Amino acid sequence: MASQLKVDTITGVTTAGSISVTGEGNSTTTNLQQGLVKMWMQIDQSSFGVLDSLNVSSASDDGTGLFTVTRSNNMNNSNYGVATAVMSDRVGILGSNGNTYTTSQNNFTNNDSRDASYHDPSRNGIILTGDLA
Amino acid sequence: MASELRVNTLKDAAGNNSIATSFVASGSAKAWVNINMATGANVDSFNIASITDDGSGTFDATYTTAQATANYVICTAGDDNTGGNSDLVTIIGAPTNQAQLGTWRSAAGRVDTTKACASIHGDLA
């Protein structure tokens, strides 16, 4: 029977921050909170603007190929994962600069794998997974 | 008390922002990992049973629960290293049980980067 649940907040019963969801193959479960992306954004480095985002409070232009992202809600620790993709006619790499990889912020760098020169592509996608504070 | 809720659609209390539960299940990352290849440490992860060092700049991240097919997506990021020699994390192979990843540094070849991240999206078995 089709059903519809209207709710603003979902909380686990045994552990508030842990809810199991049945996988697509119907044979295993996955953890809802752990699998959710905790931040995502599409950023234009060329004209510098955040095109769309989740859990991003601000982004600052730090010079050609460089920018910093600050989150609305911090991560629980700095062990989270970052994944990126760049739309560029060159072979761009969006690295997560080790200088700032904190619970609240990340530095990102976009450069060319052939000569390591910096670039400002117009579309960069970023997702972040891990534990929220 | 533990409980199980069976529902097709989620909405907020005002009846807005409808989303099918299929989007919750399909839209969630099925695994993610942050690896320090230099030390071989699994810094943090979800649905990763083990990390295998396959040599300089290559490693396998084996899932606790496998993916349903080999058609899933792996998104990656590596460390910039401050000096412009960015580490690119690439996909060597993607069978249902593990992500086989490599790291390539600008103009330097394979290296063991200190931060190799991957996020896996698709259908669980």
gemmi code that builds the backbone of each chain (N, CA, C; Angstrom):
import gemmi

chains = {
    "A": [
        ("MET", (0.850, -1.193, 0.000), (0.000, 0.000, 0.000), (0.886, 1.244, 0.000)),
        ("ALA", (0.562, 2.184, -0.869), (1.327, 3.429, -0.904), (1.126, 4.190, 0.399)),
        ("SER", (2.151, 4.895, 0.847), (2.056, 5.635, 2.102), (2.859, 6.910, 2.006)),
        ("GLN", (2.563, 7.832, 2.873), (3.235, 9.124, 2.864), (3.455, 9.558, 4.302)),
        ("LEU", (4.699, 9.937, 4.616), (5.037, 10.346, 5.971), (5.380, 11.824, 5.964)),
        ("LYS", (4.683, 12.626, 6.775), (4.965, 14.046, 6.884), (5.681, 14.304, 8.198)),
        ("VAL", (6.930, 14.758, 8.077), (7.749, 14.916, 9.274), (8.864, 15.921, 8.985)),
        ("ASP", (9.308, 16.663, 9.987), (10.405, 17.607, 9.805), (11.745, 17.008, 10.205)),
        ("THR", (11.725, 16.122, 11.149), (12.977, 15.554, 11.652), (12.830, 14.055, 11.841)),
        ("ILE", (13.856, 13.320, 11.408), (13.873, 11.879, 11.612), (14.999, 11.556, 12.582)),
        ("THR", (14.693, 10.830, 13.616), (15.669, 10.488, 14.647), (15.594, 9.002, 14.947)),
        ("GLY", (16.755, 8.367, 15.094), (16.772, 6.955, 15.441), (16.246, 6.716, 16.847)),
        ("VAL", (15.706, 5.523, 17.093), (15.162, 5.192, 18.408), (16.273, 4.714, 19.337)),
        ("THR", (17.020, 3.696, 18.914), (18.085, 3.153, 19.761), (19.228, 4.159, 19.886)),
        ("THR", (19.659, 4.707, 18.736), (20.677, 5.757, 18.699), (20.148, 6.885, 17.827)),
        ("ALA", (20.073, 8.070, 18.380), (19.436, 9.187, 17.674), (20.049, 9.415, 16.287)),
        ("GLY", (21.365, 9.273, 16.178), (22.038, 9.577, 14.920), (22.287, 8.370, 14.047)),
        ("SER", (21.489, 7.309, 14.187), (21.715, 6.092, 13.406), (20.392, 5.462, 13.003)),
        ("ILE", (20.095, 5.495, 11.696), (18.877, 4.885, 11.157), (19.266, 3.970, 10.000)),
        ("SER", (18.754, 2.759, 9.981), (19.047, 1.814, 8.901), (18.035, 1.956, 7.780)),
        ("VAL", (18.528, 1.875, 6.535), (17.676, 1.903, 5.354), (17.974, 0.643, 4.550)),
        ("THR", (16.930, -0.048, 4.094), (17.130, -1.255, 3.291), (17.712, -0.894, 1.934)),
        ("GLY", (18.745, -1.635, 1.514), (19.402, -1.378, 0.234), (18.534, -1.760, -0.950)),
        ("GLU", (18.960, -1.315, -2.149), (18.182, -1.527, -3.361), (17.992, -3.000, -3.697)),
        ("GLY", (18.938, -3.836, -3.279), (18.850, -5.262, -3.559), (17.980, -6.017, -2.583)),
        ("ASN", (17.428, -5.299, -1.591), (16.486, -5.849, -0.606), (17.109, -6.863, 0.351)),
        ("SER", (18.430, -7.021, 0.321), (19.042, -8.041, 1.167), (19.957, -7.465, 2.232)),
        ("THR", (20.332, -6.204, 2.113), (21.227, -5.594, 3.085), (20.659, -4.247, 3.527)),
        ("THR", (21.250, -3.703, 4.585), (20.858, -2.367, 5.026), (22.070, -1.446, 4.989)),
        ("THR", (21.795, -0.150, 4.861), (22.858, 0.857, 4.907), (22.452, 1.903, 5.919)),
        ("ASN", (23.439, 2.592, 6.482), (23.155, 3.593, 7.496), (22.772, 4.916, 6.841)),
        ("LEU", (21.601, 5.420, 7.155), (21.092, 6.641, 6.517), (22.001, 7.836, 6.774)),
        ("GLN", (22.340, 8.089, 8.032), (23.141, 9.277, 8.345), (24.533, 9.203, 7.734)),
        ("GLN", (25.169, 8.024, 7.793), (26.525, 7.885, 7.267), (26.567, 8.060, 5.755)),
        ("GLY", (25.487, 7.664, 5.078), (25.490, 7.736, 3.620), (25.110, 9.090, 3.053)),
        ("LEU", (24.548, 9.948, 3.881), (24.129, 11.256, 3.365), (25.327, 12.157, 3.095)),
        ("VAL", (25.292, 12.854, 1.964), (26.311, 13.863, 1.682), (26.094, 15.032, 2.641)),
        ("LYS", (27.148, 15.462, 3.321), (27.016, 16.493, 4.344), (27.238, 17.902, 3.803)),
        ("MET", (27.791, 18.008, 2.610), (27.938, 19.312, 1.953), (28.099, 19.068, 0.470)),
        ("TRP", (27.486, 19.887, -0.364), (27.761, 19.850, -1.792), (27.671, 21.260, -2.345)),
        ("MET", (28.372, 21.506, -3.426), (28.322, 22.832, -4.033), (28.767, 22.787, -5.483)),
        ("GLN", (28.218, 23.716, -6.243), (28.671, 23.974, -7.607), (29.217, 25.402, -7.593)),
        ("ILE", (30.488, 25.562, -7.927), (31.111, 26.876, -7.822), (31.737, 27.278, -9.153)),
        ("ASP", (31.524, 28.532, -9.527), (32.095, 29.126, -10.735), (33.310, 29.938, -10.310)),
        ("GLN", (34.497, 29.463, -10.637), (35.704, 30.191, -10.270), (35.983, 31.329, -11.246)),
        ("SER", (35.418, 31.255, -12.453), (35.697, 32.272, -13.463), (35.122, 33.633, -13.067)),
        ("SER", (33.829, 33.656, -12.771), (33.201, 34.897, -12.300), (33.082, 34.901, -10.778)),
        ("PHE", (33.504, 33.899, -10.198), (33.466, 33.555, -8.777), (32.107, 33.741, -8.133)),
        ("GLY", (31.388, 32.639, -8.071), (30.110, 32.600, -7.384), (29.701, 31.173, -7.095)),
        ("VAL", (28.990, 30.995, -5.994), (28.436, 29.675, -5.667), (27.106, 29.551, -6.405)),
        ("LEU", (27.016, 28.610, -7.346), (25.827, 28.467, -8.171), (24.697, 27.785, -7.416)),
        ("ASP", (25.033, 26.806, -6.597), (24.050, 26.127, -5.760), (24.825, 25.355, -4.701)),
        ("SER", (24.186, 25.099, -3.582), (24.950, 24.445, -2.513), (24.057, 23.909, -1.413)),
        ("LEU", (24.628, 23.069, -0.577), (24.034, 22.614, 0.680), (25.092, 22.751, 1.760)),
        ("ASN", (24.718, 23.325, 2.896), (25.602, 23.475, 4.056), (26.866, 24.286, 3.743)),
        ("VAL", (26.732, 25.292, 2.900), (27.846, 26.210, 2.607), (27.429, 27.603, 3.050)),
        ("SER", (28.207, 28.223, 3.927), (27.864, 29.579, 4.374), (28.558, 30.626, 3.522)),
        ("SER", (29.765, 30.316, 3.026), (30.468, 31.294, 2.198), (31.608, 30.640, 1.438)),
        ("ALA", (32.019, 31.317, 0.362), (33.201, 30.900, -0.400), (33.991, 32.153, -0.735)),
        ("SER", (35.304, 32.083, -0.575), (36.142, 33.252, -0.839), (37.149, 32.941, -1.933)),
        ("ASP", (37.371, 33.932, -2.802), (38.337, 33.818, -3.894), (39.719, 34.167, -3.345)),
        ("ASP", (40.631, 33.187, -3.378), (41.966, 33.394, -2.806), (43.027, 33.633, -3.871)),
        ("GLY", (42.583, 33.954, -5.098), (43.529, 34.151, -6.197), (43.287, 33.120, -7.279)),
        ("THR", (43.991, 33.238, -8.393), (43.793, 32.326, -9.518), (43.958, 30.871, -9.085)),
        ("GLY", (42.913, 30.081, -9.338), (42.969, 28.658, -9.030), (42.740, 28.297, -7.589)),
        ("LEU", (42.528, 29.295, -6.726), (42.455, 29.028, -5.289), (41.160, 29.574, -4.692)),
        ("PHE", (40.517, 28.805, -3.837), (39.373, 29.324, -3.099), (39.189, 28.566, -1.791)),
        ("THR", (38.436, 29.204, -0.873), (38.164, 28.622, 0.443), (36.659, 28.513, 0.639)),
        ("VAL", (36.215, 27.391, 1.160), (34.799, 27.154, 1.429), (34.601, 27.024, 2.940)),
        ("THR", (33.587, 27.745, 3.458), (33.235, 27.680, 4.884), (31.838, 27.096, 5.024)),
        ("ARG", (31.684, 26.165, 5.948), (30.408, 25.466, 6.115), (29.470, 26.180, 7.104)),
        ("SER", (28.166, 25.936, 6.957), (27.175, 26.440, 7.918), (27.230, 25.597, 9.193)),
        ("ASN", (27.225, 24.266, 9.014), (27.344, 23.346, 10.147), (28.656, 22.588, 10.027)),
        ("ASN", (29.424, 22.594, 11.103), (30.748, 21.984, 11.078), (30.689, 20.459, 11.059)),
        ("MET", (31.778, 19.867, 10.601), (31.954, 18.431, 10.706), (32.397, 18.085, 12.129)),
        ("ASN", (32.260, 16.800, 12.492), (32.609, 16.361, 13.845), (34.115, 16.284, 14.056)),
        ("ASN", (34.850, 15.988, 12.985), (36.306, 15.938, 13.042), (36.836, 16.210, 11.630)),
        ("SER", (38.142, 16.193, 11.481), (38.728, 16.528, 10.178), (39.082, 15.292, 9.357)),
        ("ASN", (38.467, 14.154, 9.687), (38.756, 12.906, 8.977), (37.777, 12.619, 7.841)),
        ("TYR", (36.949, 13.566, 7.488), (35.929, 13.374, 6.466), (36.554, 13.248, 5.073)),
        ("GLY", (35.724, 12.841, 4.105), (36.195, 12.686, 2.731), (35.639, 13.781, 1.828)),
        ("VAL", (36.419, 14.145, 0.829), (36.006, 15.139, -0.162), (36.150, 14.518, -1.545)),
        ("ALA", (35.169, 14.746, -2.413), (35.262, 14.295, -3.797), (34.878, 15.451, -4.712)),
        ("THR", (35.546, 15.537, -5.858), (35.360, 16.702, -6.724), (35.315, 16.309, -8.197)),
        ("ALA", (34.803, 17.228, -9.006), (34.878, 17.087, -10.453), (34.973, 18.474, -11.059)),
        ("VAL", (35.728, 18.599, -12.132), (35.978, 19.888, -12.757), (35.549, 19.834, -14.215)),
        ("MET", (34.803, 20.850, -14.698), (34.507, 20.956, -16.115), (35.495, 21.949, -16.703)),
        ("SER", (36.422, 21.447, -17.491), (37.473, 22.307, -18.027), (38.010, 21.704, -19.304)),
        ("ASP", (38.454, 22.552, -20.230), (39.044, 22.040, -21.461), (40.497, 21.633, -21.237)),
        ("ARG", (40.980, 21.884, -20.057), (42.291, 21.389, -19.670), (42.104, 20.292, -18.623)),
        ("VAL", (43.155, 19.627, -18.277), (43.043, 18.527, -17.323), (43.142, 19.096, -15.916)),
        ("GLY", (42.037, 19.610, -15.411), (42.049, 20.256, -14.107), (42.015, 19.276, -12.959)),
        ("ILE", (42.603, 19.640, -11.869), (42.565, 18.866, -10.635), (42.088, 19.793, -9.534)),
        ("LEU", (41.038, 19.382, -8.832), (40.578, 20.183, -7.713), (41.044, 19.503, -6.448)),
        ("GLY", (42.146, 19.916, -5.925), (42.722, 19.268, -4.761), (42.177, 19.843, -3.476)),
        ("SER", (42.294, 19.084, -2.419), (41.912, 19.584, -1.108), (43.196, 19.945, -0.376)),
        ("ASN", (43.531, 21.206, -0.450), (44.808, 21.691, 0.072), (44.974, 21.344, 1.549)),
        ("GLY", (46.064, 20.678, 1.868), (46.290, 20.234, 3.235), (46.440, 21.352, 4.240)),
        ("ASN", (46.661, 22.580, 3.771), (46.832, 23.687, 4.716), (45.565, 23.959, 5.510)),
        ("THR", (44.417, 23.879, 4.851), (43.156, 24.079, 5.563), (42.219, 22.937, 5.223)),
        ("TYR", (42.101, 22.006, 6.126), (41.202, 20.852, 5.992), (40.640, 20.634, 7.381)),
        ("THR", (39.832, 21.588, 7.821), (39.354, 21.596, 9.192), (37.877, 21.219, 9.251)),
        ("THR", (37.329, 21.221, 10.452), (35.913, 20.886, 10.606), (35.010, 21.930, 9.958)),
        ("SER", (35.492, 23.143, 9.808), (34.641, 24.226, 9.301), (35.001, 24.702, 7.902)),
        ("GLN", (36.235, 24.447, 7.444), (36.693, 25.022, 6.180), (37.583, 24.075, 5.383)),
        ("ASN", (37.616, 24.331, 4.056), (38.583, 23.681, 3.168), (39.156, 24.697, 2.189)),
        ("ASN", (40.460, 24.583, 1.923), (41.061, 25.267, 0.781), (40.976, 24.314, -0.407)),
        ("PHE", (40.722, 24.866, -1.587), (40.741, 24.067, -2.811), (41.646, 24.735, -3.840)),
        ("THR", (42.262, 23.919, -4.656), (43.166, 24.404, -5.681), (42.830, 23.736, -7.000)),
        ("ASN", (42.834, 24.494, -8.077), (42.528, 23.948, -9.387), (43.711, 24.195, -10.303)),
        ("ASN", (44.406, 23.144, -10.661), (45.547, 23.333, -11.541), (45.622, 22.248, -12.606)),
        ("ASP", (46.558, 22.408, -13.496), (46.700, 21.542, -14.661), (47.692, 20.426, -14.364)),
        ("SER", (47.277, 19.192, -14.619), (48.154, 18.062, -14.294), (49.390, 18.019, -15.187)),
        ("ARG", (49.352, 18.746, -16.319), (50.506, 18.704, -17.230), (51.625, 19.639, -16.798)),
        ("ASP", (51.250, 20.837, -16.312), (52.300, 21.792, -15.953), (52.085, 22.438, -14.585)),
        ("ALA", (51.045, 21.985, -13.847), (50.762, 22.479, -12.496), (50.397, 23.961, -12.462)),
        ("SER", (50.027, 24.560, -13.610), (49.595, 25.963, -13.599), (48.179, 26.072, -13.052)),
        ("TYR", (47.854, 27.212, -12.444), (46.544, 27.400, -11.816), (45.503, 27.893, -12.819)),
        ("HIS", (44.241, 27.470, -12.616), (43.152, 27.851, -13.518), (41.881, 28.139, -12.724)),
        ("ASP", (40.937, 28.884, -13.381), (39.635, 29.198, -12.789), (38.513, 28.672, -13.683)),
        ("PRO", (38.212, 27.383, -13.663), (37.106, 26.848, -14.473), (35.759, 27.420, -14.015)),
        ("SER", (34.768, 27.371, -14.921), (33.463, 27.957, -14.604), (32.550, 27.000, -13.844)),
        ("ARG", (32.873, 25.719, -13.856), (32.036, 24.765, -13.106), (32.917, 23.777, -12.352)),
        ("ASN", (32.751, 23.741, -11.043), (33.450, 22.783, -10.197), (32.443, 22.174, -9.235)),
        ("GLY", (32.355, 20.867, -9.206), (31.456, 20.196, -8.284), (32.223, 19.614, -7.099)),
        ("ILE", (31.673, 19.762, -5.905), (32.321, 19.262, -4.692), (31.273, 18.569, -3.828)),
        ("ILE", (31.585, 17.386, -3.318), (30.734, 16.757, -2.316), (31.602, 16.342, -1.138)),
        ("LEU", (31.004, 16.332, 0.051), (31.744, 16.018, 1.267), (30.956, 15.002, 2.071)),
        ("THR", (31.625, 13.916, 2.465), (30.994, 12.864, 3.262), (31.736, 12.683, 4.571)),
        ("GLY", (31.031, 12.280, 5.601), (31.662, 12.088, 6.898), (30.649, 12.328, 8.014)),
        ("ASP", (31.151, 12.705, 9.197), (30.281, 12.862, 10.367), (30.049, 14.338, 10.676)),
        ("LEU", (28.798, 14.734, 10.789), (28.473, 16.083, 11.222), (28.706, 16.221, 12.728)),
        ("ALA", (28.994, 17.439, 13.165), (29.172, 17.686, 14.608), (27.850, 17.465, 15.326)),
    ],
    "B": [
        ("MET", (12.556, 1.552, 21.963), (12.302, 0.282, 21.290), (12.655, 0.409, 19.813)),
        ("ALA", (13.382, -0.533, 19.293), (13.706, -0.514, 17.866), (12.428, -0.685, 17.053)),
        ("SER", (12.394, -0.071, 15.874), (11.183, -0.131, 15.060), (11.542, -0.075, 13.586)),
        ("GLU", (10.602, -0.418, 12.732), (10.792, -0.388, 11.287), (9.642, 0.379, 10.675)),
        ("LEU", (9.965, 1.386, 9.856), (8.955, 2.220, 9.242), (8.935, 1.957, 7.748)),
        ("ARG", (7.769, 1.600, 7.216), (7.644, 1.356, 5.785), (6.829, 2.487, 5.175)),
        ("VAL", (7.452, 3.236, 4.272), (6.807, 4.418, 3.724), (7.350, 4.699, 2.329)),
        ("ASN", (6.519, 5.247, 1.467), (6.953, 5.550, 0.098), (7.453, 6.976, -0.080)),
        ("THR", (6.876, 7.919, 0.672), (7.191, 9.327, 0.476), (7.426, 10.026, 1.804)),
        ("LEU", (8.411, 10.901, 1.846), (8.656, 11.730, 3.020), (8.307, 13.171, 2.680)),
        ("LYS", (7.662, 13.882, 3.622), (7.400, 15.313, 3.495), (7.697, 15.977, 4.827)),
        ("ASP", (7.897, 17.309, 4.789), (8.022, 17.994, 6.064), (6.637, 18.130, 6.684)),
        ("ALA", (6.583, 18.601, 7.926), (5.321, 18.618, 8.662), (4.273, 19.499, 8.004)),
        ("ALA", (4.691, 20.461, 7.191), (3.743, 21.338, 6.496), (3.221, 20.709, 5.212)),
        ("GLY", (3.731, 19.529, 4.892), (3.297, 18.850, 3.676), (4.074, 19.260, 2.444)),
        ("ASN", (5.205, 19.944, 2.635), (6.030, 20.395, 1.516), (7.311, 19.568, 1.415)),
        ("ASN", (8.110, 19.907, 0.399), (9.422, 19.273, 0.215), (9.311, 17.751, 0.160)),
        ("SER", (8.426, 17.279, -0.694), (8.205, 15.847, -0.833), (9.404, 15.161, -1.479)),
        ("ILE", (9.754, 14.017, -0.957), (10.813, 13.203, -1.571), (10.478, 11.738, -1.379)),
        ("ALA", (10.599, 10.974, -2.437), (10.337, 9.542, -2.344), (11.458, 8.871, -1.561)),
        ("THR", (11.113, 7.869, -0.797), (12.144, 7.172, -0.021), (13.151, 6.482, -0.938)),
        ("SER", (12.745, 6.226, -2.202), (13.704, 5.641, -3.148), (14.865, 6.606, -3.396)),
        ("PHE", (14.595, 7.934, -3.326), (15.670, 8.906, -3.489), (16.581, 8.919, -2.263)),
        ("VAL", (16.013, 8.654, -1.104), (16.835, 8.602, 0.108), (17.801, 7.433, 0.020)),
        ("ALA", (17.263, 6.268, -0.380), (18.110, 5.076, -0.469), (19.096, 5.178, -1.631)),
        ("SER", (18.593, 5.567, -2.807), (19.481, 5.620, -3.975), (20.408, 6.819, -3.937)),
        ("GLY", (19.978, 7.898, -3.274), (20.770, 9.128, -3.274), (21.837, 9.189, -2.199)),
        ("SER", (21.870, 8.229, -1.312), (22.883, 8.239, -0.259), (24.158, 7.563, -0.740)),
        ("ALA", (25.285, 8.069, -0.255), (26.560, 7.422, -0.567), (26.570, 6.025, 0.032)),
        ("LYS", (27.031, 5.034, -0.731), (27.044, 3.653, -0.262), (28.374, 3.291, 0.382)),
        ("ALA", (29.348, 4.152, 0.206), (30.628, 4.005, 0.900), (31.391, 5.300, 0.716)),
        ("TRP", (32.264, 5.610, 1.654), (33.198, 6.721, 1.483), (34.431, 6.430, 2.316)),
        ("VAL", (35.547, 7.024, 1.893), (36.798, 6.717, 2.578), (37.782, 7.874, 2.452)),
        ("ASN", (38.570, 8.074, 3.494), (39.659, 9.050, 3.523), (40.907, 8.282, 3.949)),
        ("ILE", (41.866, 8.132, 3.031), (43.043, 7.283, 3.272), (44.324, 8.111, 3.260)),
        ("ASN", (45.204, 7.818, 4.216), (46.565, 8.343, 4.180), (47.435, 7.242, 3.574)),
        ("MET", (47.744, 7.351, 2.295), (48.490, 6.295, 1.616), (49.936, 6.216, 2.091)),
        ("ALA", (50.453, 7.327, 2.597), (51.839, 7.336, 3.060), (52.017, 6.419, 4.275)),
        ("THR", (51.001, 6.392, 5.143), (51.073, 5.539, 6.339), (50.232, 4.278, 6.186)),
        ("GLY", (49.399, 4.239, 5.157), (48.509, 3.096, 4.955), (47.276, 3.142, 5.836)),
        ("ALA", (47.037, 4.274, 6.510), (45.938, 4.360, 7.465), (44.607, 4.678, 6.796)),
        ("ASN", (43.571, 3.979, 7.234), (42.194, 4.333, 6.889), (41.785, 5.406, 7.895)),
        ("VAL", (41.875, 6.675, 7.510), (41.643, 7.784, 8.447), (40.208, 7.777, 8.938)),
        ("ASP", (39.277, 7.593, 8.008), (37.867, 7.462, 8.366), (37.141, 6.884, 7.156)),
        ("SER", (36.025, 6.218, 7.396), (35.333, 5.580, 6.274), (33.941, 5.130, 6.676)),
        ("PHE", (33.181, 4.745, 5.682), (31.865, 4.132, 5.867), (31.745, 2.979, 4.878)),
        ("ASN", (31.329, 1.812, 5.356), (31.164, 0.601, 4.536), (32.473, 0.152, 3.873)),
        ("ILE", (33.588, 0.375, 4.551), (34.893, -0.095, 4.075), (35.420, -1.117, 5.081)),
        ("ALA", (35.644, -2.361, 4.625), (36.113, -3.422, 5.512), (37.628, -3.401, 5.670)),
        ("SER", (38.338, -3.086, 4.571), (39.793, -3.124, 4.640), (40.417, -2.293, 3.525)),
        ("ILE", (41.676, -1.911, 3.731), (42.471, -1.198, 2.747), (43.694, -2.044, 2.424)),
        ("THR", (43.976, -2.238, 1.147), (45.143, -3.010, 0.732), (46.084, -2.119, -0.066)),
        ("ASP", (47.351, -2.087, 0.357), (48.371, -1.322, -0.358), (48.908, -2.193, -1.491)),
        ("ASP", (48.687, -1.766, -2.721), (49.123, -2.542, -3.883), (50.449, -2.061, -4.458)),
        ("GLY", (51.141, -1.224, -3.704), (52.385, -0.651, -4.196), (52.280, 0.855, -4.248)),
        ("SER", (53.352, 1.514, -4.645), (53.373, 2.971, -4.642), (52.244, 3.548, -5.488)),
        ("GLY", (51.414, 4.352, -4.857), (50.366, 5.068, -5.574), (49.158, 4.256, -5.957)),
        ("THR", (49.023, 3.027, -5.471), (47.842, 2.219, -5.795), (47.346, 1.495, -4.537)),
        ("PHE", (46.034, 1.402, -4.412), (45.453, 0.701, -3.272), (44.046, 0.237, -3.597)),
        ("ASP", (43.547, -0.737, -2.807), (42.183, -1.232, -2.930), (41.434, -0.921, -1.643)),
        ("ALA", (40.210, -0.447, -1.774), (39.312, -0.251, -0.637), (38.172, -1.257, -0.795)),
        ("THR", (38.159, -2.284, 0.071), (37.170, -3.363, -0.042), (35.943, -3.051, 0.804)),
        ("TYR", (34.766, -3.227, 0.199), (33.520, -2.885, 0.880), (33.121, -3.952, 1.898)),
        ("THR", (32.498, -3.523, 2.975), (31.889, -4.462, 3.919), (30.674, -5.114, 3.272)),
        ("THR", (29.803, -4.294, 2.708), (28.669, -4.775, 1.918), (28.923, -4.396, 0.463)),
        ("ALA", (28.885, -5.377, -0.429), (29.236, -5.152, -1.837), (28.171, -4.337, -2.568)),
        ("GLN", (28.550, -3.800, -3.721), (27.609, -3.120, -4.600), (26.866, -4.189, -5.428)),
        ("ALA", (25.674, -3.835, -5.920), (24.852, -4.796, -6.663), (25.459, -5.125, -8.024)),
        ("THR", (26.011, -4.116, -8.684), (26.632, -4.308, -9.996), (27.921, -3.484, -10.039)),
        ("ALA", (28.650, -3.637, -11.139), (29.894, -2.873, -11.290), (29.646, -1.532, -11.983)),
        ("ASN", (28.377, -1.116, -12.054), (28.026, 0.124, -12.759), (27.932, 1.335, -11.844)),
        ("TYR", (28.401, 1.226, -10.624), (28.301, 2.338, -9.673), (29.340, 3.428, -9.968)),
        ("VAL", (29.206, 4.545, -9.242), (30.052, 5.725, -9.480), (31.047, 5.919, -8.345)),
        ("ILE", (32.271, 6.272, -8.690), (33.274, 6.646, -7.699), (33.704, 8.085, -7.986)),
        ("CYS", (33.552, 8.960, -7.008), (34.047, 10.342, -7.104), (35.245, 10.462, -6.183)),
        ("THR", (36.271, 11.172, -6.610), (37.519, 11.196, -5.839), (38.094, 12.599, -5.683)),
        ("ALA", (39.014, 12.735, -4.754), (39.814, 13.954, -4.620), (41.122, 13.593, -3.931)),
        ("GLY", (42.187, 14.283, -4.304), (43.481, 14.078, -3.673), (44.002, 15.365, -3.086)),
        ("ASP", (45.177, 15.281, -2.454), (45.745, 16.450, -1.780), (46.432, 17.374, -2.774)),
        ("ASP", (46.308, 18.666, -2.531), (46.947, 19.664, -3.385), (48.435, 19.799, -3.079)),
        ("ASN", (48.844, 19.501, -1.872), (50.247, 19.581, -1.456), (50.805, 20.985, -1.449)),
        ("THR", (49.939, 21.990, -1.491), (50.306, 23.391, -1.333), (51.112, 23.960, -2.482)),
        ("GLY", (52.047, 23.214, -3.007), (52.969, 23.775, -3.984), (52.546, 23.637, -5.433)),
        ("GLY", (51.332, 23.232, -5.707), (50.871, 23.116, -7.081), (51.043, 21.729, -7.664)),
        ("ASN", (51.677, 20.825, -6.934), (51.836, 19.453, -7.413), (50.672, 18.596, -6.920)),
        ("SER", (49.500, 18.860, -7.472), (48.297, 18.191, -6.981), (48.334, 16.691, -7.222)),
        ("ASP", (47.721, 15.946, -6.283), (47.612, 14.500, -6.410), (46.229, 14.151, -6.927)),
        ("LEU", (46.169, 13.559, -8.111), (44.908, 13.155, -8.732), (44.631, 11.699, -8.379)),
        ("VAL", (43.450, 11.430, -7.806), (43.054, 10.062, -7.471), (42.230, 9.510, -8.631)),
        ("THR", (42.681, 8.406, -9.211), (42.033, 7.841, -10.393), (41.479, 6.450, -10.103)),
        ("ILE", (40.574, 6.003, -10.972), (39.940, 4.691, -10.814), (40.675, 3.672, -11.686)),
        ("ILE", (41.285, 2.675, -11.052), (41.951, 1.591, -11.780), (40.948, 0.501, -12.114)),
        ("GLY", (40.094, 0.185, -11.163), (39.050, -0.815, -11.374), (37.918, -0.614, -10.385)),
        ("ALA", (36.742, -1.131, -10.722), (35.585, -0.958, -9.839), (34.698, -2.193, -9.857)),
        ("PRO", (35.216, -3.350, -9.381), (34.337, -4.506, -9.223), (33.350, -4.261, -8.090)),
        ("THR", (32.380, -5.156, -7.909), (31.326, -4.916, -6.916), (31.855, -4.916, -5.486)),
        ("ASN", (32.999, -5.561, -5.249), (33.449, -5.714, -3.865), (34.482, -4.688, -3.420)),
        ("GLN", (35.034, -3.903, -4.352), (36.059, -2.956, -3.919), (36.300, -1.851, -4.956)),
        ("ALA", (36.844, -0.740, -4.463), (37.296, 0.347, -5.330), (38.807, 0.232, -5.452)),
        ("GLN", (39.303, 0.106, -6.686), (40.737, -0.017, -6.927), (41.210, 1.331, -7.447)),
        ("LEU", (41.992, 2.028, -6.622), (42.318, 3.426, -6.893), (43.818, 3.643, -7.021)),
        ("GLY", (44.166, 4.669, -7.768), (45.564, 5.051, -7.920), (45.717, 6.538, -7.713)),
        ("THR", (46.917, 6.963, -7.424), (47.198, 8.385, -7.245), (48.325, 8.811, -8.172)),
        ("TRP", (48.112, 9.931, -8.833), (49.077, 10.444, -9.792), (49.406, 11.888, -9.449)),
        ("ARG", (50.675, 12.205, -9.298), (51.077, 13.578, -8.979), (51.517, 14.298, -10.248)),
        ("SER", (51.146, 15.564, -10.347), (51.478, 16.370, -11.514), (52.953, 16.226, -11.871)),
        ("ALA", (53.220, 15.771, -13.087), (54.567, 15.684, -13.634), (55.529, 14.864, -12.775)),
        ("ALA", (54.998, 13.978, -11.905), (55.886, 13.201, -11.033), (55.565, 11.710, -11.022)),
        ("GLY", (54.402, 11.313, -11.532), (54.035, 9.902, -11.555), (53.315, 9.450, -10.305)),
        ("ARG", (53.275, 8.138, -10.093), (52.527, 7.587, -8.962), (53.216, 7.900, -7.637)),
        ("VAL", (52.401, 8.301, -6.660), (52.906, 8.607, -5.321), (51.902, 8.110, -4.282)),
        ("ASP", (52.360, 7.986, -3.034), (51.475, 7.667, -1.920), (51.054, 8.974, -1.269)),
        ("THR", (49.940, 9.523, -1.722), (49.476, 10.808, -1.201), (49.001, 10.669, 0.239)),
        ("THR", (49.035, 11.772, 0.976), (48.616, 11.727, 2.382), (47.108, 11.847, 2.538)),
        ("LYS", (46.411, 12.226, 1.467), (44.964, 12.341, 1.570), (44.320, 11.910, 0.254)),
        ("ALA", (43.791, 10.701, 0.203), (43.071, 10.188, -0.955), (41.634, 9.905, -0.531)),
        ("CYS", (40.695, 10.631, -1.121), (39.293, 10.506, -0.730), (38.473, 9.938, -1.878)),
        ("ALA", (37.461, 9.145, -1.552), (36.549, 8.617, -2.559), (35.154, 8.492, -1.973)),
        ("SER", (34.150, 8.771, -2.792), (32.751, 8.623, -2.411), (32.083, 7.728, -3.442)),
        ("ILE", (31.383, 6.678, -2.984), (30.827, 5.656, -3.873), (29.302, 5.759, -3.877)),
        ("HIS", (28.722, 5.841, -5.076), (27.271, 5.987, -5.222), (26.743, 4.939, -6.202)),
        ("GLY", (25.612, 4.335, -5.856), (25.005, 3.326, -6.718), (24.073, 2.459, -5.906)),
        ("ASP", (23.910, 1.208, -6.342), (22.983, 0.289, -5.677), (23.741, -0.752, -4.869)),
        ("LEU", (23.332, -0.916, -3.614), (23.893, -1.978, -2.789), (23.335, -3.326, -3.230)),
        ("ALA", (24.105, -4.382, -2.963), (23.616, -5.737, -3.271), (22.381, -6.042, -2.446)),
    ],
}
model = gemmi.Model(1)
for chain_id, residues in chains.items():
    chain = gemmi.Chain(chain_id)
    for i, (resn, *xyz) in enumerate(residues, 1):
        res = gemmi.Residue()
        res.name, res.seqid = resn, gemmi.SeqId(i, " ")
        for name, pos in zip(("N", "CA", "C"), xyz):
            atom = gemmi.Atom()
            atom.name, atom.element = name, gemmi.Element(name[0])
            atom.pos, atom.b_iso = gemmi.Position(*pos), 0.0
            res.add_atom(atom)
        chain.add_residue(res)
    model.add_chain(chain)
structure = gemmi.Structure()
structure.add_model(model)
structure.setup_entities()
